[in-house]
Amino acid sequence: MADKMDIMKDLKRNKSYCPECGLENKCAIEQGKSASTCWCMTEVANNISSYYESCLCRNCLRKEL
């Protein structure tokens, strides 16, 4: 159980993973690409991202909207 908790803590610190579900968020910026190429640029924008330390994945973002 402690091992799983350590893994989840590491995932939450890594900005390449969604803070809600733990899956890769596929953020272009975290992959070293231009923000304009990120999938989130085509989604409805709001202030949800300021609540989290890293980007949500597409599925979790759509659930929040």
N, C-alpha and C positions, 0 to 999 in steps of 0.2 A: 504494500500500500504506500509506503514512504517513497518508493521508487517512482510510482505513478505521480505522486504529488510533486516530486522534484522535476519530472518531465513537464508537467503542466506549468510550473513556475517558469521554467526555461522558455516554454512556448509563449507565455504571456510577456516575457521580456523581449522576445524576438519580434520586431515589427513586421516581419514577413507573414505572420500568422494572425488570423482573426481572433480578437479578444473574446468573442462570444462562443464560437464553436471549436476553435483551435486548428481549423484547416487553413491552408495557405490562402492569403487574401489576394494574391497575384497583383500586388501593387507595383506599378511600373517604376515608381520612384525608388522603392526598396530594391528593385532589380537593376538600378543604375540607369534607367531610361528616362526620357523626358516625361514630365507629368501630363503633357498633352496627348501622350499615347496610352494613358491608363484607361481601363474600362470604366472607371468611375466618372470620367468626363462626359459620358453619355447618359448618366443617371440623374434623377432629380436631386438637386443639392439642398441641404439644410444644415443645421448646426449639430447633427449627431456626432460627427467626427471629433468635435472639440471635447466630447464627453469621454472618449476613449484615448488610450495612449498610442494605439496603432489603428490602421484602417480595418474596417469590417470587410468580410468577403461579400461578394455580390448577393448571395442568398440572404445573409443576415442583414445587410443594408436594406434590401427590399422588404424584409419583415418589419423593420423599424419605421419604414416610410408609411 
